[in-house]
Amino acid sequence: MANLVLKFPNNLKSFSVSASASSNGSPPGVHQSKGPVILELPLDRIRRPLMRTRANDPQKVKELMESISEIGLQVPIDVLEVDGEYYGFLGCHRYEAHQKLGLPTIRCKVRRGTKETLRHHLR
């Protein structure tokens, strides 16, 4: 299954999207367990459990802010989804750059995991 990310100009007033069932019969929008999917997630839906233990390089965040402002985010952050909750462990500088720019969402490569997977990441 291919992932598709669409970018629209800021001045676009409206658009519509339609989709049909995938080739495996799953309805559109249903997560598949076969691999990661690319989603645009609200920043406030992503938990950052290691945020207090690690400091970001302010210069790197500044450079990313400039780059994201000019050309957008080029590499999605990695997010683990466990029971409908999203946890970010990689992409700390990109996440902070989005926050400081006041952007409401960020592109994420989301993979599903179990509570055991989450515990492993928290060690």
C-alpha positions in Angstrom: 0.0 0.0 0.0 1.4 3.4 -1.0 1.4 6.4 1.3 0.2 9.7 -0.1 0.8 13.2 1.3 -0.9 16.1 -0.4 0.2 19.7 -0.1 -2.2 22.5 -1.0 -1.5 26.2 -1.4 -2.4 28.4 1.6 -5.0 30.4 -0.5 -7.0 27.3 -1.4 -10.5 27.9 -0.1 -12.0 24.4 -0.3 -11.5 20.9 -1.7 -13.0 17.5 -1.5 -11.5 14.1 -1.4 -13.2 10.8 -2.1 -11.8 7.3 -1.6 -12.9 3.7 -2.0 -12.0 0.6 -0.2 -8.4 -0.5 -0.5 -7.5 -3.6 -2.5 -7.6 -5.7 0.7 -11.1 -4.6 1.4 -10.3 -2.3 4.4 -12.2 1.0 4.4 -10.2 4.2 3.9 -8.6 5.7 6.9 -8.3 2.4 8.8 -4.8 1.8 10.1 -3.1 -1.2 8.6 -0.8 -3.2 10.8 1.6 -3.9 7.9 3.8 -0.8 8.3 4.0 2.9 9.1 1.6 5.4 7.6 2.1 9.1 7.0 -0.3 11.3 8.9 -0.6 15.0 9.7 -1.2 15.1 13.5 -2.0 18.0 15.8 1.0 18.8 17.9 -1.1 18.7 21.1 -2.0 15.0 20.4 1.7 13.9 20.5 3.0 13.0 23.9 6.8 13.6 24.3 7.7 11.5 27.3 11.5 12.1 27.1 11.1 15.9 26.7 12.2 16.6 30.2 15.3 14.5 30.0 16.8 15.9 26.8 17.6 19.4 25.7 17.4 20.5 22.1 20.2 22.4 20.3 18.7 25.9 20.0 20.8 26.6 16.8 19.5 23.5 15.1 15.9 24.4 16.1 16.4 27.9 14.6 17.9 26.5 11.4 14.9 24.1 11.1 12.5 26.9 11.7 14.0 28.8 8.8 14.0 25.7 6.5 10.4 24.7 7.4 9.2 28.3 6.8 10.8 28.2 3.3 10.3 24.7 2.0 8.2 22.9 4.6 9.0 19.8 6.6 11.0 17.4 4.5 11.2 14.4 6.8 8.3 13.4 9.0 8.9 12.7 12.7 8.6 9.2 13.9 5.6 8.5 16.2 4.4 5.4 18.0 0.7 4.9 18.3 -0.4 2.8 21.2 -4.2 2.4 22.0 -5.0 5.6 20.1 -2.4 7.7 21.9 0.6 9.1 20.0 4.1 9.1 21.4 7.0 10.9 19.8 10.6 9.8 20.5 12.5 11.0 17.4 12.2 14.4 15.7 12.6 16.5 18.8 14.2 19.4 17.0 11.6 19.3 14.2 8.7 19.1 16.7 10.1 22.2 18.7 10.6 24.1 15.4 6.9 23.5 14.6 5.9 24.7 18.1 7.9 27.8 17.9 6.5 28.6 14.4 3.0 28.3 15.8 2.1 25.5 13.4 -0.8 23.4 14.6 0.1 20.1 13.0 3.2 18.1 12.0 3.7 15.4 9.4 4.4 12.0 11.2 5.5 8.6 10.2 3.2 6.6 12.5 3.7 3.0 13.4 1.5 1.0 15.7 2.9 -0.6 18.8 1.9 -2.4 22.0 2.3 -1.2 25.6 5.3 -3.4 25.8 6.9 -1.5 22.8 6.2 1.7 24.6 7.8 0.5 27.8 10.9 -0.5 25.7 11.1 3.0 24.4 10.9 4.5 27.8 13.8 2.5 29.3 
